[in-house]
Amino acid sequence: MFLFMKQHEFVPQVPYGTRDFLPREASQKRAVEGALAQLFANWGYDEVVTPTIEYLETMTVGVGNDLDQHMFKFFDKNNRILALRPDMTTPMARVAATRFKGSPSPMKLFYITNVFRYEQAQAGRQCEFYQAGVEIMGASEPAADAEVIALAVESMLKSGLQKFQIGLGQVDFINGIMEQSELSLVQRQQIKHAMVTRDLVGLGEILVKSGLSQSDQTLLKHIPLLHGREDMLKQAYSMVTNDKSRRALDNLANIYHLLENYGVSQYVDFDLGIIRDFEYYTGMVFEGYTPGLGFPICGGGRYDTMLNSFGMNCGATGFALGIERVLLALERQGIDGTQNCKGIYIGWNKENLVKAIKQADTLRDSGCSVELAVIPESCAQAKESQKSKGYEKLVYVE
Amino acid sequence: MTSSDMDYLTIALPKGKLFAPSAEMLAKVGCTAEDLSENSRKLVITNEKEKLHFIITKTADLPTYIEYGAADIGIIGKDVLLEEEKDLYELLDLRFGLCRMMVAVPEALKREKLSDYAHMRVATKYPRIAESYFHSMGIQMEFIKLNGSIELAPMVGLAEIIVDLVETGRTLKANNLLEVATIQPVTARFIANRVSFKLKFDRINRITEELRTLLEGVVTL
């Protein structure tokens, strides 16, 4: 680290996994976030802002232990453990269960904000990153799930993405199969872990040792490959006999039917192999993918028990979209969401500042974006400034 | 050329020992290119007709290419997957390249139990695997990461123990090293990027099934 450092030169760094958004990136981020905020408002969602820091005990209520080791933690003055929020679903559930008690149900809320997770940083995956998302709290019907998925599709379209696909699954399909079988708790955890880590070879090895019947082994091994359109659902239906799995499939069919009416079903595939990494999901789950991005761009699902752990008994569903991932995908797919042109630069020579201010005022009122020089310039200097700052036009006041 | 091109499938192959059997196996299921060779000057080898790109990478880097989606699918040893801990699909055990990850000590240092080696120095190319193995046994060790010739470390007093990948054990014998524990067997794996596996599912799944059929044929013979 010191190897390349010049003596007496101090180069301040930002902490691991954080980044600056320079003007171009910041304006793209703002454009995407603005479009999303507008979209969510149009769909009748209200924005909520929650604290960046929460008590650790609040954050672990819903998230479970998996995320615990990925949280940034520290102490307050009274030695209580604080954490930077690792996702927004838990704070939203806390708000709904405490501040909105007795409000008309369901509640439709949205957020656009930063969250923090300690992980190996890479492109599109920093320790601090931005998410936009919605939650419907107080609704257990497929209509709510369908709305969330339709809104996820609209979000990606509004962000400027054209090519993407949503994989839709349901955790109960797998749970039903496992409950019906005679697997021990440990074995179930092993199987789930293999599925979550996408280790299909490991999954096969666990199943061979599990003592399950050949047909059950084949079925479980097949789950990560159950991928397709409506005919796949029918196929899956004939593969299982338990109620829970079948209800899961019926639920997916209902949601899909509604998505057809939203006119977004062409973006949606069924994928029964999706198990989101968060433990809190209880019903349908989905992930969005776009070419050129090696990890999902958005994800969400139903989490009916989380509000319960905050003392409010009602169903909830929602999704979150990674803002940096959207920006990265737009860039990789060669889509530029913002105008590069910066408007007008006003230069002025000595004693004409007052005139220039008036001029800037008029132009700004008419909707132009205008930068006013702060020091007097010659016409040639002003031209140079306009060019180097990237303004489309120059107004020179003399 | 990236995996954002939906028409093409990008396949990553590792340099070294696994290259030849990997290329051969993929060729059997129709995934090959005319000038596909480990010594190719070209960095990306393309088969226009089959819409395939091939890239050849250093073994330790291969999972990174897959995780980022720079390549859609690839073949790599389980040892590298265990060490790199990347987020990707491990689709198939291809059963070739069989080796084992093991613990060895110089004959003179042999003790009764593994826990008798506690707090000694372990030289290895695989610090993560070594650490998680000893950790799972409740034994604390000091780990020294080396990039090759691991057997040398105990001979010159850099470490007492080694964790390494061995195929036959001949090198161990030649250096008076004794295998004291097997961590796990290791073979070549067929892997895929998690998004490619969804967006290019039909194509990747077809190749997986063809490889599976090929492997099952080998067993019944």
Interface residues (C-beta under 8 A of the other chain):
Chain A: Q122 A123 K163 Q165 G167 T197 R198 D199 L200 V201 G202 G204 P224 L225 H227 D269 D271 E287 Y289 T290 P291 G292 L293 G294 F295 P296 R332 Q333
Chain B: T2 S3 S4 D5 M6 I66 E67 Y68 G69 A70 D87 L88 Y89 E90 L91 L92 D93 R189 N193 R194 V195 S196 F197 K198 L199 F201 N205
